[in-house]
Amino acid sequence: MIKSFKNKGLQELDARGKTGKINKKFHARLLRMIDVLKNAESLDDVNLPGYKLHGLTGFKPKRYTISVNGPWRITFTFEDGNAAEVDFENYH
């Protein structure tokens, strides 16, 4: 389950299936990734081919990232089967 979104565009995309806040070319992949996060019971469920799941250092609680496209990532915390503070960012 996703407990919270940090990015309003991702939240709108999840709720409505579209948003003007994020480039349309990312919508289909982001929607698939959101579904994976919603259904994940453990981080292993998010570790899919092409997602390049890994933990980020220097964050408490621990943040994780999955690759969307190029430098674009979804970052999130994960605890007790729930993703939280789900964000869409270019962090490179």
PDB file of N, CA, C and O in Angstrom:
ATOM      1  N   MET A   1       0.841  -1.170   0.000  1.00  0.00           N
ATOM      2  CA  MET A   1       0.000   0.000   0.000  1.00  0.00           C
ATOM      3  C   MET A   1       0.894   1.244   0.000  1.00  0.00           C
ATOM      4  O   MET A   1       1.997   1.230   0.546  1.00  0.00           O
ATOM      5  N   ILE A   2       0.407   2.298  -0.611  1.00  0.00           N
ATOM      6  CA  ILE A   2       1.100   3.578  -0.551  1.00  0.00           C
ATOM      7  C   ILE A   2       0.395   4.430   0.492  1.00  0.00           C
ATOM      8  O   ILE A   2      -0.787   4.748   0.365  1.00  0.00           O
ATOM      9  N   LYS A   3       1.147   4.795   1.530  1.00  0.00           N
ATOM     10  CA  LYS A   3       0.572   5.593   2.619  1.00  0.00           C
ATOM     11  C   LYS A   3       0.535   7.079   2.292  1.00  0.00           C
ATOM     12  O   LYS A   3      -0.392   7.781   2.697  1.00  0.00           O
ATOM     13  N   SER A   4       1.551   7.571   1.552  1.00  0.00           N
ATOM     14  CA  SER A   4       1.583   9.002   1.246  1.00  0.00           C
ATOM     15  C   SER A   4       2.444   9.285   0.022  1.00  0.00           C
ATOM     16  O   SER A   4       3.379   8.552  -0.301  1.00  0.00           O
ATOM     17  N   PHE A   5       2.093  10.367  -0.635  1.00  0.00           N
ATOM     18  CA  PHE A   5       2.866  10.861  -1.771  1.00  0.00           C
ATOM     19  C   PHE A   5       3.534  12.157  -1.376  1.00  0.00           C
ATOM     20  O   PHE A   5       2.942  12.983  -0.681  1.00  0.00           O
ATOM     21  N   LYS A   6       4.759  12.335  -1.814  1.00  0.00           N
ATOM     22  CA  LYS A   6       5.473  13.585  -1.631  1.00  0.00           C
ATOM     23  C   LYS A   6       5.269  14.476  -2.866  1.00  0.00           C
ATOM     24  O   LYS A   6       5.304  15.704  -2.776  1.00  0.00           O
ATOM     25  N   ASN A   7       5.057  13.832  -4.016  1.00  0.00           N
ATOM     26  CA  ASN A   7       4.899  14.529  -5.283  1.00  0.00           C
ATOM     27  C   ASN A   7       3.418  14.599  -5.660  1.00  0.00           C
ATOM     28  O   ASN A   7       2.773  13.566  -5.838  1.00  0.00           O
ATOM     29  N   LYS A   8       2.887  15.798  -5.779  1.00  0.00           N
ATOM     30  CA  LYS A   8       1.460  15.998  -6.088  1.00  0.00           C
ATOM     31  C   LYS A   8       1.093  15.468  -7.474  1.00  0.00           C
ATOM     32  O   LYS A   8      -0.024  14.996  -7.684  1.00  0.00           O
ATOM     33  N   GLY A   9       2.038  15.545  -8.423  1.00  0.00           N
ATOM     34  CA  GLY A   9       1.783  15.009  -9.754  1.00  0.00           C
ATOM     35  C   GLY A   9       1.582  13.505  -9.726  1.00  0.00           C
ATOM     36  O   GLY A   9       0.680  12.993 -10.389  1.00  0.00           O
ATOM     37  N   LEU A  10       2.408  12.783  -8.968  1.00  0.00           N
ATOM     38  CA  LEU A  10       2.243  11.333  -8.829  1.00  0.00           C
ATOM     39  C   LEU A  10       0.925  10.992  -8.153  1.00  0.00           C
ATOM     40  O   LEU A  10       0.247  10.040  -8.539  1.00  0.00           O
ATOM     41  N   GLN A  11       0.572  11.762  -7.157  1.00  0.00           N
ATOM     42  CA  GLN A  11      -0.682  11.530  -6.448  1.00  0.00           C
ATOM     43  C   GLN A  11      -1.869  11.721  -7.396  1.00  0.00           C
ATOM     44  O   GLN A  11      -2.810  10.928  -7.384  1.00  0.00           O
ATOM     45  N   GLU A  12      -1.821  12.759  -8.206  1.00  0.00           N
ATOM     46  CA  GLU A  12      -2.881  13.016  -9.177  1.00  0.00           C
ATOM     47  C   GLU A  12      -2.912  11.918 -10.243  1.00  0.00           C
ATOM     48  O   GLU A  12      -3.988  11.468 -10.635  1.00  0.00           O
ATOM     49  N   LEU A  13      -1.752  11.490 -10.708  1.00  0.00           N
ATOM     50  CA  LEU A  13      -1.673  10.414 -11.691  1.00  0.00           C
ATOM     51  C   LEU A  13      -2.290   9.142 -11.130  1.00  0.00           C
ATOM     52  O   LEU A  13      -3.017   8.446 -11.838  1.00  0.00           O
ATOM     53  N   ASP A  14      -2.016   8.833  -9.887  1.00  0.00           N
ATOM     54  CA  ASP A  14      -2.585   7.653  -9.244  1.00  0.00           C
ATOM     55  C   ASP A  14      -4.102   7.767  -9.131  1.00  0.00           C
ATOM     56  O   ASP A  14      -4.820   6.805  -9.400  1.00  0.00           O
ATOM     57  N   ALA A  15      -4.578   8.914  -8.745  1.00  0.00           N
ATOM     58  CA  ALA A  15      -6.016   9.104  -8.518  1.00  0.00           C
ATOM     59  C   ALA A  15      -6.819   9.196  -9.816  1.00  0.00           C
ATOM     60  O   ALA A  15      -7.933   8.679  -9.895  1.00  0.00           O
ATOM     61  N   ARG A  16      -6.254   9.853 -10.832  1.00  0.00           N
ATOM     62  CA  ARG A  16      -7.018  10.154 -12.045  1.00  0.00           C
ATOM     63  C   ARG A  16      -6.531   9.448 -13.305  1.00  0.00           C
ATOM     64  O   ARG A  16      -7.221   9.442 -14.324  1.00  0.00           O
ATOM     65  N   GLY A  17      -5.350   8.857 -13.234  1.00  0.00           N
ATOM     66  CA  GLY A  17      -4.804   8.204 -14.407  1.00  0.00           C
ATOM     67  C   GLY A  17      -4.133   9.157 -15.380  1.00  0.00           C
ATOM     68  O   GLY A  17      -3.654   8.741 -16.435  1.00  0.00           O
ATOM     69  N   LYS A  18      -4.099  10.430 -15.029  1.00  0.00           N
ATOM     70  CA  LYS A  18      -3.431  11.441 -15.848  1.00  0.00           C
ATOM     71  C   LYS A  18      -3.106  12.649 -14.983  1.00  0.00           C
ATOM     72  O   LYS A  18      -3.682  12.841 -13.912  1.00  0.00           O
ATOM     73  N   THR A  19      -2.177  13.452 -15.467  1.00  0.00           N
ATOM     74  CA  THR A  19      -1.810  14.680 -14.777  1.00  0.00           C
ATOM     75  C   THR A  19      -1.096  15.593 -15.759  1.00  0.00           C
ATOM     76  O   THR A  19      -0.410  15.125 -16.667  1.00  0.00           O
ATOM     77  N   GLY A  20      -1.257  16.876 -15.578  1.00  0.00           N
ATOM     78  CA  GLY A  20      -0.532  17.845 -16.385  1.00  0.00           C
ATOM     79  C   GLY A  20       0.776  18.248 -15.734  1.00  0.00           C
ATOM     80  O   GLY A  20       1.538  19.035 -16.297  1.00  0.00           O
ATOM     81  N   LYS A  21       1.040  17.713 -14.549  1.00  0.00           N
ATOM     82  CA  LYS A  21       2.223  18.099 -13.781  1.00  0.00           C
ATOM     83  C   LYS A  21       3.453  17.263 -14.120  1.00  0.00           C
ATOM     84  O   LYS A  21       4.569  17.607 -13.729  1.00  0.00           O
ATOM     85  N   ILE A  22       3.248  16.159 -14.852  1.00  0.00           N
ATOM     86  CA  ILE A  22       4.348  15.267 -15.231  1.00  0.00           C
ATOM     87  C   ILE A  22       4.216  14.994 -16.730  1.00  0.00           C
ATOM     88  O   ILE A  22       3.117  14.777 -17.239  1.00  0.00           O
ATOM     89  N   ASN A  23       5.340  15.010 -17.419  1.00  0.00           N
ATOM     90  CA  ASN A  23       5.368  14.762 -18.855  1.00  0.00           C
ATOM     91  C   ASN A  23       4.636  13.455 -19.184  1.00  0.00           C
ATOM     92  O   ASN A  23       4.854  12.429 -18.540  1.00  0.00           O
ATOM     93  N   LYS A  24       3.767  13.513 -20.196  1.00  0.00           N
ATOM     94  CA  LYS A  24       2.952  12.354 -20.591  1.00  0.00           C
ATOM     95  C   LYS A  24       3.772  11.123 -20.951  1.00  0.00           C
ATOM     96  O   LYS A  24       3.305   9.997 -20.782  1.00  0.00           O
ATOM     97  N   LYS A  25       4.992  11.327 -21.446  1.00  0.00           N
ATOM     98  CA  LYS A  25       5.790  10.173 -21.863  1.00  0.00           C
ATOM     99  C   LYS A  25       6.127   9.241 -20.698  1.00  0.00           C
ATOM    100  O   LYS A  25       6.495   8.087 -20.914  1.00  0.00           O
ATOM    101  N   PHE A  26       6.002   9.738 -19.465  1.00  0.00           N
ATOM    102  CA  PHE A  26       6.296   8.929 -18.282  1.00  0.00           C
ATOM    103  C   PHE A  26       5.049   8.250 -17.694  1.00  0.00           C
ATOM    104  O   PHE A  26       5.181   7.345 -16.870  1.00  0.00           O
ATOM    105  N   HIS A  27       3.857   8.665 -18.097  1.00  0.00           N
ATOM    106  CA  HIS A  27       2.633   8.226 -17.423  1.00  0.00           C
ATOM    107  C   HIS A  27       2.473   6.710 -17.353  1.00  0.00           C
ATOM    108  O   HIS A  27       2.241   6.174 -16.269  1.00  0.00           O
ATOM    109  N   ALA A  28       2.591   6.013 -18.466  1.00  0.00           N
ATOM    110  CA  ALA A  28       2.347   4.560 -18.470  1.00  0.00           C
ATOM    111  C   ALA A  28       3.315   3.831 -17.536  1.00  0.00           C
ATOM    112  O   ALA A  28       2.896   2.983 -16.747  1.00  0.00           O
ATOM    113  N   ARG A  29       4.598   4.156 -17.623  1.00  0.00           N
ATOM    114  CA  ARG A  29       5.587   3.485 -16.755  1.00  0.00           C
ATOM    115  C   ARG A  29       5.347   3.845 -15.287  1.00  0.00           C
ATOM    116  O   ARG A  29       5.425   2.981 -14.414  1.00  0.00           O
ATOM    117  N   LEU A  30       5.056   5.118 -15.018  1.00  0.00           N
ATOM    118  CA  LEU A  30       4.793   5.525 -13.630  1.00  0.00           C
ATOM    119  C   LEU A  30       3.577   4.814 -13.061  1.00  0.00           C
ATOM    120  O   LEU A  30       3.593   4.398 -11.903  1.00  0.00           O
ATOM    121  N   LEU A  31       2.534   4.669 -13.850  1.00  0.00           N
ATOM    122  CA  LEU A  31       1.339   3.970 -13.369  1.00  0.00           C
ATOM    123  C   LEU A  31       1.655   2.510 -13.035  1.00  0.00           C
ATOM    124  O   LEU A  31       1.156   1.982 -12.042  1.00  0.00           O
ATOM    125  N   ARG A  32       2.475   1.861 -13.854  1.00  0.00           N
ATOM    126  CA  ARG A  32       2.877   0.473 -13.552  1.00  0.00           C
ATOM    127  C   ARG A  32       3.680   0.417 -12.252  1.00  0.00           C
ATOM    128  O   ARG A  32       3.480  -0.473 -11.425  1.00  0.00           O
ATOM    129  N   MET A  33       4.586   1.374 -12.085  1.00  0.00           N
ATOM    130  CA  MET A  33       5.420   1.394 -10.880  1.00  0.00           C
ATOM    131  C   MET A  33       4.586   1.696  -9.635  1.00  0.00           C
ATOM    132  O   MET A  33       4.817   1.112  -8.576  1.00  0.00           O
ATOM    133  N   ILE A  34       3.637   2.588  -9.756  1.00  0.00           N
ATOM    134  CA  ILE A  34       2.738   2.881  -8.633  1.00  0.00           C
ATOM    135  C   ILE A  34       1.974   1.614  -8.238  1.00  0.00           C
ATOM    136  O   ILE A  34       1.825   1.322  -7.051  1.00  0.00           O
ATOM    137  N   ASP A  35       1.493   0.867  -9.226  1.00  0.00           N
ATOM    138  CA  ASP A  35       0.787  -0.390  -8.930  1.00  0.00           C
ATOM    139  C   ASP A  35       1.690  -1.385  -8.212  1.00  0.00           C
ATOM    140  O   ASP A  35       1.253  -2.067  -7.284  1.00  0.00           O
ATOM    141  N   VAL A  36       2.945  -1.468  -8.637  1.00  0.00           N
ATOM    142  CA  VAL A  36       3.895  -2.370  -7.970  1.00  0.00           C
ATOM    143  C   VAL A  36       4.060  -1.948  -6.509  1.00  0.00           C
ATOM    144  O   VAL A  36       4.026  -2.792  -5.614  1.00  0.00           O
ATOM    145  N   LEU A  37       4.238  -0.647  -6.263  1.00  0.00           N
ATOM    146  CA  LEU A  37       4.395  -0.162  -4.886  1.00  0.00           C
ATOM    147  C   LEU A  37       3.138  -0.421  -4.058  1.00  0.00           C
ATOM    148  O   LEU A  37       3.233  -0.781  -2.885  1.00  0.00           O
ATOM    149  N   LYS A  38       1.980  -0.244  -4.652  1.00  0.00           N
ATOM    150  CA  LYS A  38       0.721  -0.483  -3.926  1.00  0.00           C
ATOM    151  C   LYS A  38       0.581  -1.940  -3.493  1.00  0.00           C
ATOM    152  O   LYS A  38       0.072  -2.228  -2.410  1.00  0.00           O
ATOM    153  N   ASN A  39       1.037  -2.853  -4.347  1.00  0.00           N
ATOM    154  CA  ASN A  39       0.841  -4.281  -4.091  1.00  0.00           C
ATOM    155  C   ASN A  39       2.015  -4.953  -3.391  1.00  0.00           C
ATOM    156  O   ASN A  39       1.918  -6.120  -3.012  1.00  0.00           O
ATOM    157  N   ALA A  40       3.112  -4.244  -3.214  1.00  0.00           N
ATOM    158  CA  ALA A  40       4.306  -4.837  -2.613  1.00  0.00           C
ATOM    159  C   ALA A  40       4.104  -5.120  -1.124  1.00  0.00           C
ATOM    160  O   ALA A  40       3.600  -4.284  -0.373  1.00  0.00           O
ATOM    161  N   GLU A  41       4.506  -6.309  -0.729  1.00  0.00           N
ATOM    162  CA  GLU A  41       4.494  -6.667   0.679  1.00  0.00           C
ATOM    163  C   GLU A  41       5.894  -6.599   1.268  1.00  0.00           C
ATOM    164  O   GLU A  41       6.074  -6.521   2.483  1.00  0.00           O
ATOM    165  N   SER A  42       6.893  -6.632   0.369  1.00  0.00           N
ATOM    166  CA  SER A  42       8.284  -6.510   0.790  1.00  0.00           C
ATOM    167  C   SER A  42       9.058  -5.812  -0.326  1.00  0.00           C
ATOM    168  O   SER A  42       8.547  -5.655  -1.435  1.00  0.00           O
ATOM    169  N   LEU A  43      10.280  -5.397  -0.033  1.00  0.00           N
ATOM    170  CA  LEU A  43      11.115  -4.754  -1.049  1.00  0.00           C
ATOM    171  C   LEU A  43      11.438  -5.718  -2.191  1.00  0.00           C
ATOM    172  O   LEU A  43      11.655  -5.279  -3.321  1.00  0.00           O
ATOM    173  N   ASP A  44      11.471  -7.004  -1.918  1.00  0.00           N
ATOM    174  CA  ASP A  44      11.706  -7.986  -2.976  1.00  0.00           C
ATOM    175  C   ASP A  44      10.644  -7.883  -4.071  1.00  0.00           C
ATOM    176  O   ASP A  44      10.932  -8.138  -5.240  1.00  0.00           O
ATOM    177  N   ASP A  45       9.427  -7.513  -3.698  1.00  0.00           N
ATOM    178  CA  ASP A  45       8.345  -7.368  -4.670  1.00  0.00           C
ATOM    179  C   ASP A  45       8.554  -6.167  -5.590  1.00  0.00           C
ATOM    180  O   ASP A  45       7.951  -6.092  -6.661  1.00  0.00           O
ATOM    181  N   VAL A  46       9.396  -5.235  -5.180  1.00  0.00           N
ATOM    182  CA  VAL A  46       9.687  -4.035  -5.969  1.00  0.00           C
ATOM    183  C   VAL A  46      10.948  -4.226  -6.810  1.00  0.00           C
ATOM    184  O   VAL A  46      11.192  -3.459  -7.742  1.00  0.00           O
ATOM    185  N   ASN A  47      11.731  -5.219  -6.497  1.00  0.00           N
ATOM    186  CA  ASN A  47      13.003  -5.450  -7.170  1.00  0.00           C
ATOM    187  C   ASN A  47      12.793  -6.200  -8.485  1.00  0.00           C
ATOM    188  O   ASN A  47      13.157  -7.370  -8.608  1.00  0.00           O
ATOM    189  N   LEU A  48      12.203  -5.517  -9.462  1.00  0.00           N
ATOM    190  CA  LEU A  48      11.889  -6.110 -10.752  1.00  0.00           C
ATOM    191  C   LEU A  48      12.955  -5.749 -11.788  1.00  0.00           C
ATOM    192  O   LEU A  48      13.652  -4.746 -11.628  1.00  0.00           O
ATOM    193  N   PRO A  49      13.092  -6.551 -12.844  1.00  0.00           N
ATOM    194  CA  PRO A  49      14.063  -6.234 -13.893  1.00  0.00           C
ATOM    195  C   PRO A  49      13.819  -4.834 -14.468  1.00  0.00           C
ATOM    196  O   PRO A  49      12.691  -4.476 -14.804  1.00  0.00           O
ATOM    197  N   GLY A  50      14.880  -4.063 -14.572  1.00  0.00           N
ATOM    198  CA  GLY A  50      14.790  -2.718 -15.123  1.00  0.00           C
ATOM    199  C   GLY A  50      14.489  -1.640 -14.108  1.00  0.00           C
ATOM    200  O   GLY A  50      14.660  -0.456 -14.401  1.00  0.00           O
ATOM    201  N   TYR A  51      14.041  -2.020 -12.910  1.00  0.00           N
ATOM    202  CA  TYR A  51      13.708  -1.022 -11.894  1.00  0.00           C
ATOM    203  C   TYR A  51      14.944  -0.522 -11.154  1.00  0.00           C
ATOM    204  O   TYR A  51      14.934   0.579 -10.604  1.00  0.00           O
ATOM    205  N   LYS A  52      15.997  -1.315 -11.138  1.00  0.00           N
ATOM    206  CA  LYS A  52      17.268  -0.933 -10.500  1.00  0.00           C
ATOM    207  C   LYS A  52      17.070  -0.455  -9.057  1.00  0.00           C
ATOM    208  O   LYS A  52      17.615   0.573  -8.658  1.00  0.00           O
ATOM    209  N   LEU A  53      16.296  -1.199  -8.293  1.00  0.00           N
ATOM    210  CA  LEU A  53      16.030  -0.858  -6.893  1.00  0.00           C
ATOM    211  C   LEU A  53      17.322  -0.799  -6.100  1.00  0.00           C
ATOM    212  O   LEU A  53      18.145  -1.712  -6.168  1.00  0.00           O
ATOM    213  N   HIS A  54      17.496   0.268  -5.353  1.00  0.00           N
ATOM    214  CA  HIS A  54      18.605   0.336  -4.395  1.00  0.00           C
ATOM    215  C   HIS A  54      18.294   1.377  -3.325  1.00  0.00           C
ATOM    216  O   HIS A  54      17.473   2.274  -3.514  1.00  0.00           O
ATOM    217  N   GLY A  55      18.976   1.223  -2.203  1.00  0.00           N
ATOM    218  CA  GLY A  55      18.807   2.144  -1.085  1.00  0.00           C
ATOM    219  C   GLY A  55      19.684   3.373  -1.255  1.00  0.00           C
ATOM    220  O   GLY A  55      20.759   3.309  -1.852  1.00  0.00           O
ATOM    221  N   LEU A  56      19.216   4.482  -0.725  1.00  0.00           N
ATOM    222  CA  LEU A  56      19.977   5.727  -0.735  1.00  0.00           C
ATOM    223  C   LEU A  56      20.611   5.922   0.639  1.00  0.00           C
ATOM    224  O   LEU A  56      20.014   5.569   1.656  1.00  0.00           O
ATOM    225  N   THR A  57      21.798   6.474   0.670  1.00  0.00           N
ATOM    226  CA  THR A  57      22.481   6.695   1.944  1.00  0.00           C
ATOM    227  C   THR A  57      22.170   8.093   2.471  1.00  0.00           C
ATOM    228  O   THR A  57      21.849   9.009   1.714  1.00  0.00           O
ATOM    229  N   GLY A  58      22.274   8.224   3.774  1.00  0.00           N
ATOM    230  CA  GLY A  58      22.126   9.528   4.409  1.00  0.00           C
ATOM    231  C   GLY A  58      20.697   9.923   4.738  1.00  0.00           C
ATOM    232  O   GLY A  58      20.448  11.084   5.062  1.00  0.00           O
ATOM    233  N   PHE A  59      19.756   9.000   4.667  1.00  0.00           N
ATOM    234  CA  PHE A  59      18.360   9.319   4.969  1.00  0.00           C
ATOM    235  C   PHE A  59      17.875   8.487   6.136  1.00  0.00           C
ATOM    236  O   PHE A  59      18.165   7.294   6.233  1.00  0.00           O
ATOM    237  N   LYS A  60      17.142   9.119   7.009  1.00  0.00           N
ATOM    238  CA  LYS A  60      16.447   8.431   8.102  1.00  0.00           C
ATOM    239  C   LYS A  60      15.022   8.939   8.109  1.00  0.00           C
ATOM    240  O   LYS A  60      14.824  10.136   8.320  1.00  0.00           O
ATOM    241  N   PRO A  61      14.010   8.103   7.891  1.00  0.00           N
ATOM    242  CA  PRO A  61      14.163   6.681   7.612  1.00  0.00           C
ATOM    243  C   PRO A  61      14.776   6.447   6.233  1.00  0.00           C
ATOM    244  O   PRO A  61      14.804   7.337   5.383  1.00  0.00           O
ATOM    245  N   LYS A  62      15.258   5.236   6.042  1.00  0.00           N
ATOM    246  CA  LYS A  62      15.924   4.835   4.793  1.00  0.00           C
ATOM    247  C   LYS A  62      15.012   5.079   3.597  1.00  0.00           C
ATOM    248  O   LYS A  62      13.829   4.740   3.626  1.00  0.00           O
ATOM    249  N   ARG A  63      15.582   5.678   2.531  1.00  0.00           N
ATOM    250  CA  ARG A  63      14.849   5.889   1.286  1.00  0.00           C
ATOM    251  C   ARG A  63      15.398   4.945   0.222  1.00  0.00           C
ATOM    252  O   ARG A  63      16.579   4.599   0.211  1.00  0.00           O
ATOM    253  N   TYR A  64      14.506   4.547  -0.661  1.00  0.00           N
ATOM    254  CA  TYR A  64      14.857   3.655  -1.759  1.00  0.00           C
ATOM    255  C   TYR A  64      14.505   4.341  -3.069  1.00  0.00           C
ATOM    256  O   TYR A  64      13.736   5.301  -3.092  1.00  0.00           O
ATOM    257  N   THR A  65      15.073   3.841  -4.158  1.00  0.00           N
ATOM    258  CA  THR A  65      14.819   4.427  -5.455  1.00  0.00           C
ATOM    259  C   THR A  65      14.638   3.338  -6.505  1.00  0.00           C
ATOM    260  O   THR A  65      15.261   2.278  -6.443  1.00  0.00           O
ATOM    261  N   ILE A  66      13.765   3.630  -7.478  1.00  0.00           N
ATOM    262  CA  ILE A  66      13.628   2.793  -8.660  1.00  0.00           C
ATOM    263  C   ILE A  66      13.725   3.705  -9.885  1.00  0.00           C
ATOM    264  O   ILE A  66      13.306   4.862  -9.856  1.00  0.00           O
ATOM    265  N   SER A  67      14.284   3.157 -10.948  1.00  0.00           N
ATOM    266  CA  SER A  67      14.569   3.934 -12.159  1.00  0.00           C
ATOM    267  C   SER A  67      13.343   4.019 -13.057  1.00  0.00           C
ATOM    268  O   SER A  67      12.730   3.003 -13.388  1.00  0.00           O
ATOM    269  N   VAL A  68      12.991   5.242 -13.449  1.00  0.00           N
ATOM    270  CA  VAL A  68      11.885   5.455 -14.380  1.00  0.00           C
ATOM    271  C   VAL A  68      12.437   5.573 -15.800  1.00  0.00           C
ATOM    272  O   VAL A  68      12.067   4.800 -16.684  1.00  0.00           O
ATOM    273  N   ASN A  69      13.325   6.547 -16.009  1.00  0.00           N
ATOM    274  CA  ASN A  69      13.891   6.793 -17.333  1.00  0.00           C
ATOM    275  C   ASN A  69      15.045   7.762 -17.180  1.00  0.00           C
ATOM    276  O   ASN A  69      14.890   8.821 -16.573  1.00  0.00           O
ATOM    277  N   GLY A  70      16.199   7.413 -17.723  1.00  0.00           N
ATOM    278  CA  GLY A  70      17.349   8.310 -17.624  1.00  0.00           C
ATOM    279  C   GLY A  70      17.609   8.679 -16.170  1.00  0.00           C
ATOM    280  O   GLY A  70      17.756   7.792 -15.329  1.00  0.00           O
ATOM    281  N   PRO A  71      17.669   9.982 -15.855  1.00  0.00           N
ATOM    282  CA  PRO A  71      17.936  10.403 -14.484  1.00  0.00           C
ATOM    283  C   PRO A  71      16.687  10.459 -13.596  1.00  0.00           C
ATOM    284  O   PRO A  71      16.786  10.781 -12.412  1.00  0.00           O
ATOM    285  N   TRP A  72      15.534  10.152 -14.152  1.00  0.00           N
ATOM    286  CA  TRP A  72      14.279  10.245 -13.386  1.00  0.00           C
ATOM    287  C   TRP A  72      14.061   9.007 -12.539  1.00  0.00           C
ATOM    288  O   TRP A  72      14.219   7.881 -13.010  1.00  0.00           O
ATOM    289  N   ARG A  73      13.694   9.231 -11.273  1.00  0.00           N
ATOM    290  CA  ARG A  73      13.513   8.152 -10.305  1.00  0.00           C
ATOM    291  C   ARG A  73      12.243   8.362  -9.481  1.00  0.00           C
ATOM    292  O   ARG A  73      11.779   9.485  -9.282  1.00  0.00           O
ATOM    293  N   ILE A  74      11.709   7.254  -9.016  1.00  0.00           N
ATOM    294  CA  ILE A  74      10.730   7.291  -7.934  1.00  0.00           C
ATOM    295  C   ILE A  74      11.522   6.970  -6.678  1.00  0.00           C
ATOM    296  O   ILE A  74      12.232   5.966  -6.629  1.00  0.00           O
ATOM    297  N   THR A  75      11.404   7.816  -5.663  1.00  0.00           N
ATOM    298  CA  THR A  75      12.043   7.555  -4.379  1.00  0.00           C
ATOM    299  C   THR A  75      10.939   7.389  -3.336  1.00  0.00           C
ATOM    300  O   THR A  75       9.852   7.953  -3.464  1.00  0.00           O
ATOM    301  N   PHE A  76      11.244   6.595  -2.291  1.00  0.00           N
ATOM    302  CA  PHE A  76      10.214   6.288  -1.305  1.00  0.00           C
ATOM    303  C   PHE A  76      10.840   5.674  -0.062  1.00  0.00           C
ATOM    304  O   PHE A  76      11.977   5.203  -0.085  1.00  0.00           O
ATOM    305  N   THR A  77      10.081   5.689   1.010  1.00  0.00           N
ATOM    306  CA  THR A  77      10.437   4.912   2.191  1.00  0.00           C
ATOM    307  C   THR A  77       9.585   3.644   2.145  1.00  0.00           C
ATOM    308  O   THR A  77       8.554   3.610   1.474  1.00  0.00           O
ATOM    309  N   PHE A  78      10.017   2.607   2.855  1.00  0.00           N
ATOM    310  CA  PHE A  78       9.261   1.354   2.858  1.00  0.00           C
ATOM    311  C   PHE A  78       9.367   0.720   4.231  1.00  0.00           C
ATOM    312  O   PHE A  78      10.458   0.417   4.713  1.00  0.00           O
ATOM    313  N   GLU A  79       8.212   0.527   4.850  1.00  0.00           N
ATOM    314  CA  GLU A  79       8.196  -0.066   6.176  1.00  0.00           C
ATOM    315  C   GLU A  79       6.913  -0.848   6.375  1.00  0.00           C
ATOM    316  O   GLU A  79       5.830  -0.363   6.048  1.00  0.00           O
ATOM    317  N   ASP A  80       7.026  -2.046   6.905  1.00  0.00           N
ATOM    318  CA  ASP A  80       5.878  -2.908   7.201  1.00  0.00           C
ATOM    319  C   ASP A  80       4.961  -3.104   5.994  1.00  0.00           C
ATOM    320  O   ASP A  80       3.738  -3.109   6.132  1.00  0.00           O
ATOM    321  N   GLY A  81       5.556  -3.266   4.808  1.00  0.00           N
ATOM    322  CA  GLY A  81       4.767  -3.515   3.605  1.00  0.00           C
ATOM    323  C   GLY A  81       4.100  -2.293   3.016  1.00  0.00           C
ATOM    324  O   GLY A  81       3.217  -2.411   2.167  1.00  0.00           O
ATOM    325  N   ASN A  82       4.517  -1.118   3.460  1.00  0.00           N
ATOM    326  CA  ASN A  82       3.911   0.120   2.969  1.00  0.00           C
ATOM    327  C   ASN A  82       4.963   1.082   2.448  1.00  0.00           C
ATOM    328  O   ASN A  82       5.979   1.322   3.100  1.00  0.00           O
ATOM    329  N   ALA A  83       4.711   1.634   1.263  1.00  0.00           N
ATOM    330  CA  ALA A  83       5.556   2.699   0.724  1.00  0.00           C
ATOM    331  C   ALA A  83       4.995   4.023   1.229  1.00  0.00           C
ATOM    332  O   ALA A  83       3.784   4.160   1.403  1.00  0.00           O
ATOM    333  N   ALA A  84       5.864   4.988   1.462  1.00  0.00           N
ATOM    334  CA  ALA A  84       5.428   6.310   1.918  1.00  0.00           C
ATOM    335  C   ALA A  84       6.353   7.365   1.332  1.00  0.00           C
ATOM    336  O   ALA A  84       7.440   7.056   0.845  1.00  0.00           O
ATOM    337  N   GLU A  85       5.910   8.603   1.386  1.00  0.00           N
ATOM    338  CA  GLU A  85       6.685   9.740   0.860  1.00  0.00           C
ATOM    339  C   GLU A  85       7.164   9.443  -0.553  1.00  0.00           C
ATOM    340  O   GLU A  85       8.326   9.681  -0.883  1.00  0.00           O
ATOM    341  N   VAL A  86       6.266   8.920  -1.391  1.00  0.00           N
ATOM    342  CA  VAL A  86       6.612   8.539  -2.750  1.00  0.00           C
ATOM    343  C   VAL A  86       6.801   9.810  -3.584  1.00  0.00           C
ATOM    344  O   VAL A  86       5.906  10.651  -3.671  1.00  0.00           O
ATOM    345  N   ASP A  87       7.976   9.930  -4.188  1.00  0.00           N
ATOM    346  CA  ASP A  87       8.349  11.152  -4.907  1.00  0.00           C
ATOM    347  C   ASP A  87       8.827  10.786  -6.312  1.00  0.00           C
ATOM    348  O   ASP A  87       9.284   9.668  -6.550  1.00  0.00           O
ATOM    349  N   PHE A  88       8.720  11.726  -7.226  1.00  0.00           N
ATOM    350  CA  PHE A  88       9.238  11.594  -8.587  1.00  0.00           C
ATOM    351  C   PHE A  88      10.251  12.699  -8.768  1.00  0.00           C
ATOM    352  O   PHE A  88       9.908  13.880  -8.712  1.00  0.00           O
ATOM    353  N   GLU A  89      11.502  12.323  -8.987  1.00  0.00           N
ATOM    354  CA  GLU A  89      12.540  13.354  -9.027  1.00  0.00           C
ATOM    355  C   GLU A  89      13.697  12.984  -9.955  1.00  0.00           C
ATOM    356  O   GLU A  89      13.942  11.816 -10.256  1.00  0.00           O
ATOM    357  N   ASN A  90      14.383  14.013 -10.384  1.00  0.00           N
ATOM    358  CA  ASN A  90      15.608  13.895 -11.158  1.00  0.00           C
ATOM    359  C   ASN A  90      16.727  14.200 -10.161  1.00  0.00           C
ATOM    360  O   ASN A  90      16.984  15.363  -9.852  1.00  0.00           O
ATOM    361  N   TYR A  91      17.384  13.166  -9.664  1.00  0.00           N
ATOM    362  CA  TYR A  91      18.363  13.421  -8.610  1.00  0.00           C
ATOM    363  C   TYR A  91      19.795  13.227  -9.072  1.00  0.00           C
ATOM    364  O   TYR A  91      20.686  13.131  -8.229  1.00  0.00           O
ATOM    365  N   HIS A  92      20.059  13.163 -10.368  1.00  0.00           N
ATOM    366  CA  HIS A  92      21.440  13.062 -10.854  1.00  0.00           C
ATOM    367  C   HIS A  92      21.887  14.378 -11.415  1.00  0.00           C
ATOM    368  O   HIS A  92      23.023  14.499 -11.876  1.00  0.00           O
TER     369      HIS A  92
END
